[in-house]
């Protein structure tokens, strides 16, 4: 594993080096999908999720819109063959890619596109899907699919197709990052850091939460980023409980301000960093410092124990023990995978294990976000922290140098 700070995530590369990295990443990701198909003895997968399509083919077309409107889809075969049904007049998004692709026009049968003809359109869609599948995988019946509406599912099953959960297959494929992916992740993180620096520089009483949040969007778009998945920025009493999205609330001297970037940046990779700051030039109160101390301890203790080979349950059992007054408002997970977006796994707190936990094992090459939220039930403020890391043979290595408020400790 490379040194992810000096030679990997965060390194400056030439145009020629970057082109080679992108080619290598493209080949690696397609190979990961093929490996999963072979492991499941499945000849092909049909992809609708725009993030999965991006992972497998490195094509992007109106990602957020396509997430709501299933208007492009791709079938990837275990032998590497790709058949892509592209949105209207958008074949150009495939230009310059060294892929064996057969391009066709997409058929959309959502109510928006088809109205009361949706079922008939779905049958036309299904006939073509079955024809392509049987052409390139003769005699096969098992097809993995990551997302599909009821009409489509019913048609394929009627035609004798057995459907496999393709989302599980793709999440597993996306689990282990190559050294080239770490470089691309680093470019996204450097963009997020620029946005965070800009937010910090502009932070002052009298601005609104929306004013501050806009600076992250500005730097993301300016540097070739794509979108931000949430609006998780809150100040003052809106920091407790967590999950308030940013608003027109005016920042006041002495407020805590907390945020979670959830930023899909350059190359389609997510930068997921949470920090909590003080508004104004004063010093944090004793309560604010104590909340921060707990959150900082939780993140760094859990980073210190996180190792490849550890099971998810073992990590949950050994994790930092949240003081009783903060358990009710705990964050929804201890840690989660990260790549193009939040990814498998999501590690449940031990108190939630029976209801939400599942086991697995941490591996070298996984990228993970270690989480903390500390805010007392019925309290008026809270602290949110999150650090993005990669697992190496030696343990857990931070992928960002974004500062913590260590002078509060």
C-alpha positions as CSV (number, residue, x, y, z in Angstrom):
1,X,0.0,0.0,0.0
2,X,1.4,3.4,-1.0
3,X,1.9,6.3,1.4
4,X,-1.6,7.7,1.0
5,X,-0.6,11.2,2.0
6,X,2.7,11.8,0.2
7,X,2.3,9.6,-2.9
8,X,-1.4,8.7,-3.0
9,X,-4.4,10.8,-1.8
10,X,-3.3,14.4,-2.0
11,X,-0.3,14.0,-4.4
12,X,0.1,16.4,-7.4
13,X,0.3,14.5,-10.7
14,X,1.0,15.6,-14.2
15,X,-1.7,15.4,-16.9
16,X,0.0,12.3,-18.4
17,X,0.2,10.6,-15.0
18,X,-3.4,11.5,-14.3
19,X,-4.6,10.0,-17.6
20,X,-2.8,6.7,-16.8
21,X,-4.3,6.7,-13.3
22,X,-7.8,7.1,-14.7
23,X,-7.2,4.3,-17.3
24,X,-5.9,2.0,-14.5
25,X,-8.8,2.9,-12.2
26,X,-11.3,2.3,-15.0
27,X,-9.8,-1.1,-15.7
28,X,-9.6,-2.0,-12.0
29,X,-13.2,-1.1,-11.2
30,X,-14.6,-3.1,-14.2
31,X,-12.4,-6.0,-13.2
32,X,-13.9,-5.8,-9.6
33,X,-17.4,-6.0,-11.1
34,X,-16.5,-9.0,-13.3
35,X,-14.9,-10.8,-10.3
36,X,-18.1,-10.4,-8.3
37,X,-20.2,-11.7,-11.2
38,X,-18.0,-14.8,-11.5
39,X,-18.1,-15.3,-7.7
40,X,-21.9,-15.4,-7.8
41,X,-21.8,-17.5,-11.0
42,X,-23.9,-14.8,-12.6
43,X,-23.3,-13.9,-16.3
44,X,-24.4,-10.3,-16.2
45,X,-25.6,-7.3,-14.1
46,X,-28.1,-4.7,-15.1
47,X,-27.3,-1.3,-13.6
48,X,-29.6,1.7,-13.0
49,X,-28.0,3.3,-10.0
50,X,-26.0,6.2,-11.5
51,X,-23.2,5.7,-9.0
52,X,-22.9,2.0,-9.9
53,X,-22.9,2.9,-13.6
54,X,-20.1,5.4,-12.9
55,X,-18.1,2.8,-11.0
56,X,-18.4,0.2,-13.7
57,X,-18.0,2.4,-16.8
58,X,-16.7,5.8,-15.7
59,X,-19.6,7.5,-17.5
60,X,-21.7,10.2,-15.9
61,X,-24.9,11.9,-17.2
62,X,-27.0,14.1,-15.0
63,X,-26.2,12.0,-11.9
64,X,-28.7,13.5,-9.4
65,X,-31.5,13.7,-12.0
66,X,-30.8,10.1,-13.2
67,X,-31.0,8.9,-9.6
68,X,-34.7,9.9,-9.6
69,X,-35.4,9.3,-13.2
70,X,-34.3,5.9,-14.5
71,X,-33.5,7.0,-18.0
72,X,-30.2,5.3,-18.7
73,X,-29.1,1.8,-17.9
74,X,-26.1,-0.5,-18.5
75,X,-25.7,-4.3,-18.7
76,X,-22.2,-5.5,-17.8
77,X,-21.3,-9.1,-18.6
78,X,-18.8,-11.3,-16.7
79,X,-16.5,-11.3,-19.8
80,X,-16.3,-7.5,-19.8
81,X,-18.8,-6.9,-22.6
82,X,-21.0,-3.8,-22.0
83,X,-24.3,-2.9,-23.5
84,X,-25.4,0.6,-22.6
85,X,-28.8,2.2,-23.2
86,X,-28.1,5.9,-23.1
87,X,-30.4,8.8,-22.5
88,X,-31.7,10.8,-25.5
89,X,-28.8,12.2,-27.7
90,X,-26.2,11.6,-25.0
91,X,-24.0,9.0,-26.6
92,X,-21.1,11.5,-26.4
93,X,-20.7,10.8,-22.7
94,X,-19.0,7.5,-23.8
95,X,-16.4,9.3,-26.0
96,X,-12.8,8.6,-25.3
97,X,-13.4,5.5,-23.1
98,X,-11.4,2.4,-23.9
99,X,-14.4,0.0,-23.4
100,X,-16.0,-2.6,-25.5
101,X,-19.5,-1.0,-25.6
102,X,-22.6,-1.6,-27.7
103,X,-24.6,1.6,-27.5
104,X,-28.4,1.7,-27.7
105,X,-31.2,4.2,-27.0
106,X,-32.8,4.0,-23.6
107,X,-36.5,3.2,-23.1
108,X,-38.0,5.0,-20.1
109,X,-41.3,3.8,-18.7
110,X,-41.8,6.0,-15.6
111,X,-45.1,7.7,-15.4
112,X,-43.4,11.0,-16.1
113,X,-42.1,9.7,-19.5
114,X,-44.8,7.2,-20.4
115,X,-48.0,8.3,-18.6
116,X,-50.6,5.6,-18.7
117,X,-48.6,3.7,-21.3
118,X,-46.0,2.8,-18.6
119,X,-46.9,-0.9,-18.5
120,X,-46.8,-1.2,-22.3
121,X,-43.4,0.6,-22.5
122,X,-42.1,-1.7,-19.7
123,X,-43.0,-4.7,-21.9
124,X,-41.1,-3.2,-24.8
125,X,-38.1,-2.5,-22.5
126,X,-38.3,-6.0,-21.1
127,X,-38.3,-7.7,-24.5
128,X,-35.1,-5.9,-25.5
129,X,-33.4,-6.7,-22.2
130,X,-34.3,-10.4,-22.5
131,X,-33.1,-10.4,-26.1
132,X,-29.7,-8.9,-25.3
133,X,-29.2,-11.1,-22.2
134,X,-30.0,-14.3,-24.1
135,X,-27.9,-13.2,-27.1
136,X,-24.7,-12.8,-25.0
137,X,-25.5,-15.3,-22.2
138,X,-27.3,-18.1,-24.1
139,X,-29.0,-20.6,-21.8
140,X,-28.5,-18.5,-18.7
141,X,-31.3,-17.4,-16.4
142,X,-29.6,-15.5,-13.5
143,X,-29.4,-11.8,-13.9
144,X,-28.2,-9.4,-11.2
145,X,-30.1,-6.1,-11.0
146,X,-29.3,-3.2,-8.7
147,X,-32.6,-1.3,-8.9
148,X,-35.9,-2.0,-10.8
149,X,-39.5,-0.9,-10.7
150,X,-42.4,-3.4,-10.3
151,X,-43.4,-3.5,-14.0
152,X,-39.9,-4.4,-15.1
153,X,-39.4,-7.1,-12.4
154,X,-42.7,-8.7,-13.2
155,X,-41.9,-8.9,-17.0
156,X,-38.5,-10.4,-16.5
157,X,-39.7,-13.0,-14.0
158,X,-42.5,-13.9,-16.4
159,X,-39.9,-14.5,-19.1
160,X,-38.0,-16.9,-16.8
161,X,-35.3,-14.6,-15.6
162,X,-34.1,-15.2,-12.0
163,X,-33.1,-11.9,-10.4
164,X,-30.1,-11.6,-8.1
165,X,-29.6,-8.6,-5.7
166,X,-27.2,-6.5,-7.7
167,X,-26.8,-3.8,-5.1
168,X,-25.1,-6.2,-2.8
169,X,-22.8,-7.3,-5.6
170,X,-21.9,-3.8,-6.5
171,X,-21.3,-2.6,-2.9
172,X,-18.9,-5.6,-2.4
173,X,-17.1,-4.7,-5.7
174,X,-16.7,-1.1,-4.6
175,X,-15.3,-2.1,-1.1
176,X,-11.6,-2.3,-1.8
177,X,-9.9,0.8,-3.3
178,X,-6.9,0.7,-5.6
179,X,-3.9,3.0,-5.2
180,X,-5.2,4.9,-8.2
181,X,-8.6,5.4,-6.6
182,X,-6.9,6.8,-3.5
183,X,-5.3,9.5,-5.7
184,X,-8.7,10.4,-7.2
185,X,-10.2,10.4,-3.7
186,X,-7.4,12.7,-2.6
187,X,-8.3,15.2,-5.3
188,X,-11.9,15.2,-4.0
189,X,-10.7,15.7,-0.5
190,X,-8.4,18.6,-1.4
191,X,-11.4,20.3,-3.0
192,X,-13.4,19.7,0.2
193,X,-10.6,21.1,2.3
194,X,-10.6,24.3,0.1
195,X,-14.3,24.6,0.7
196,X,-13.9,24.1,4.4
197,X,-11.1,26.7,4.6
198,X,-13.3,29.1,2.7
199,X,-16.2,28.5,5.2
200,X,-13.9,29.0,8.1
201,X,-12.4,32.2,6.7
202,X,-15.9,33.7,6.1
203,X,-17.4,32.5,9.4
204,X,-18.7,35.4,11.5
205,X,-21.8,36.5,13.5
206,X,-24.5,38.0,11.4
207,X,-24.3,35.6,8.5
208,X,-26.8,32.8,8.0
209,X,-26.2,29.1,8.0
210,X,-27.0,29.1,4.3
211,X,-24.4,31.8,3.7
212,X,-21.7,29.6,5.2
213,X,-22.9,26.5,3.4
214,X,-22.7,28.1,0.0
215,X,-19.0,28.4,0.2
216,X,-18.5,24.7,0.2
217,X,-20.7,24.4,-2.9
218,X,-18.7,27.2,-4.5
219,X,-15.4,25.5,-4.2
220,X,-16.8,22.1,-5.1
221,X,-18.2,23.3,-8.4
222,X,-15.3,25.6,-9.1
223,X,-12.9,22.7,-8.8
224,X,-14.8,20.3,-11.0
225,X,-16.9,18.6,-8.3
226,X,-20.4,17.3,-8.8
227,X,-23.0,17.7,-6.0
228,X,-23.5,17.6,-2.2
229,X,-25.8,14.9,-0.9
230,X,-27.2,16.7,2.2
231,X,-27.4,20.1,3.8
232,X,-26.2,19.1,7.2
233,X,-25.0,22.3,8.8
234,X,-26.5,23.7,12.0
235,X,-25.7,26.3,14.6
236,X,-26.6,27.2,18.2
237,X,-29.5,25.2,19.6
238,X,-30.0,23.6,16.2
239,X,-26.8,21.5,16.8
240,X,-28.8,19.3,19.3
241,X,-30.1,16.9,18.2
242,X,-28.1,16.4,15.0
243,X,-29.6,16.1,11.5
244,X,-30.9,19.7,11.3
245,X,-30.3,20.9,7.7
246,X,-28.9,24.4,7.2
247,X,-31.4,27.3,7.3
248,X,-31.7,31.1,7.3
249,X,-30.9,31.2,11.0
250,X,-28.5,34.0,11.8
251,X,-25.2,33.1,13.5
252,X,-24.6,34.6,16.9
253,X,-21.4,35.2,18.8
254,X,-20.5,32.1,20.9
255,X,-22.7,29.7,18.9
256,X,-21.3,26.3,18.0
257,X,-21.5,25.6,14.2
258,X,-21.3,22.0,13.1
259,X,-21.4,20.5,9.5
260,X,-21.0,17.3,7.5
261,X,-19.7,17.8,4.0
262,X,-21.2,14.7,2.2
263,X,-19.6,16.2,-0.9
264,X,-19.3,14.3,-4.2
265,X,-16.3,16.1,-5.6
266,X,-14.0,15.7,-8.6
267,X,-13.9,12.2,-10.2
268,X,-17.2,11.3,-8.6
269,X,-15.7,10.5,-5.2
270,X,-17.2,11.5,-1.9
271,X,-15.5,13.6,0.7
272,X,-17.2,13.1,4.0
273,X,-15.8,15.3,6.8
274,X,-17.5,16.7,9.9
275,X,-16.1,19.5,12.0
276,X,-17.5,21.8,14.7
277,X,-16.4,25.4,15.2
278,X,-17.1,28.4,17.4
279,X,-18.8,31.5,15.9
280,X,-16.9,34.7,16.7
281,X,-13.6,35.5,18.3
282,X,-14.3,34.4,21.9
283,X,-13.4,31.2,23.7
284,X,-15.7,28.2,23.9
285,X,-17.6,27.7,27.2
286,X,-16.7,24.9,29.6
287,X,-19.7,23.0,28.3
288,X,-18.7,23.4,24.7
289,X,-15.1,22.3,25.4
290,X,-16.4,19.2,27.3
291,X,-18.7,18.2,24.5
292,X,-15.8,18.6,22.0
293,X,-13.5,16.7,24.2
294,X,-15.8,13.7,24.2
295,X,-16.4,13.8,20.5
296,X,-12.7,14.1,19.7
297,X,-12.0,11.2,22.1
298,X,-14.6,9.0,20.4
299,X,-13.3,9.5,16.9
300,X,-9.6,9.1,17.8
301,X,-10.1,6.2,20.1
302,X,-12.0,4.3,17.5
303,X,-9.5,5.2,14.8
304,X,-6.7,3.8,17.0
305,X,-8.4,0.4,17.5
306,X,-9.6,0.0,13.9
307,X,-7.5,-2.7,12.1
308,X,-7.7,-4.9,9.1
309,X,-8.9,-8.4,10.2
310,X,-11.1,-7.0,12.9
311,X,-14.8,-8.0,12.6
312,X,-17.5,-5.4,12.5
313,X,-18.9,-6.8,15.8
314,X,-15.5,-6.8,17.5
315,X,-15.0,-3.1,16.5
316,X,-18.5,-2.3,17.9
317,X,-17.8,-4.2,21.2
318,X,-14.4,-2.5,21.7
319,X,-15.5,1.0,20.6
320,X,-15.3,4.0,22.9
321,X,-18.0,3.9,25.5
322,X,-20.4,6.8,25.1
323,X,-21.3,8.4,28.4
324,X,-24.9,7.6,29.4
325,X,-26.2,11.2,29.0
326,X,-25.2,11.2,25.3
327,X,-26.4,7.7,24.3
328,X,-30.0,8.7,23.3
329,X,-28.7,11.2,20.8
330,X,-25.8,9.0,19.5
331,X,-24.9,9.2,15.8
332,X,-26.7,6.5,13.7
333,X,-23.5,4.4,13.2
334,X,-20.0,4.1,14.6
335,X,-18.4,4.1,11.1
336,X,-19.3,3.5,7.5
337,X,-17.7,2.8,4.2
338,X,-17.0,5.6,1.8
339,X,-16.1,5.8,-1.9
340,X,-18.2,7.4,-4.6
341,X,-20.9,7.9,-1.9
342,X,-21.5,6.4,1.5
343,X,-21.0,2.7,1.0
344,X,-21.0,-0.7,2.8
345,X,-20.5,-1.3,5.6
346,X,-22.4,0.6,8.2
347,X,-21.2,-0.4,11.7
348,X,-23.9,-0.3,14.3
349,X,-23.3,0.7,18.0
350,X,-23.4,-2.3,20.3
351,X,-26.6,-1.0,21.8
352,X,-28.2,-1.2,18.4
353,X,-26.6,-4.4,17.3
354,X,-29.6,-6.7,17.6
355,X,-31.8,-4.4,15.6
356,X,-29.3,-3.0,13.1
357,X,-26.0,-4.7,13.3
358,X,-24.5,-7.2,10.8
359,X,-21.0,-8.8,10.8
360,X,-18.2,-8.8,8.3
361,X,-14.5,-8.1,8.4
362,X,-12.4,-5.0,7.8
363,X,-9.8,-5.4,5.0
364,X,-6.8,-3.5,3.7
365,X,-7.8,-1.0,1.1
366,X,-11.2,-0.1,2.6
367,X,-11.9,3.6,3.0
368,X,-14.0,4.4,6.1
369,X,-15.5,7.3,7.9
370,X,-15.3,7.2,11.7
371,X,-18.2,9.1,13.3
372,X,-19.1,11.0,16.4
373,X,-22.0,13.1,17.6
374,X,-22.1,14.2,21.3
375,X,-25.1,16.0,22.5
376,X,-27.1,15.4,25.7
377,X,-30.8,14.4,25.5
378,X,-32.7,17.7,26.1
379,X,-29.4,19.7,25.7
380,X,-29.1,22.9,23.8
381,X,-25.9,22.2,21.8
382,X,-23.8,19.3,20.4
383,X,-20.6,18.5,18.6
384,X,-20.3,16.5,15.3
385,X,-16.9,15.2,14.1
386,X,-16.0,12.7,11.4
387,X,-12.7,11.6,9.9
388,X,-12.2,9.9,6.5
389,X,-9.5,7.1,6.7
390,X,-8.0,4.3,4.7
391,X,-7.1,0.9,6.2
392,X,-3.5,-0.2,5.6
393,X,-1.5,-3.1,6.8
394,X,-0.3,-0.9,9.7
395,X,-3.8,0.2,10.6
396,X,-6.0,3.3,10.2
397,X,-4.5,6.3,8.3
398,X,-6.3,9.7,7.9
399,X,-6.9,10.9,4.4
400,X,-7.4,14.5,5.4
401,X,-5.3,17.0,7.4
402,X,-8.4,19.2,8.1
403,X,-7.7,20.6,11.5
404,X,-9.5,19.8,14.7
405,X,-9.9,22.3,17.5
406,X,-7.1,20.8,19.6
407,X,-6.7,24.0,21.6
408,X,-10.1,23.3,23.1
409,X,-8.9,20.0,24.7
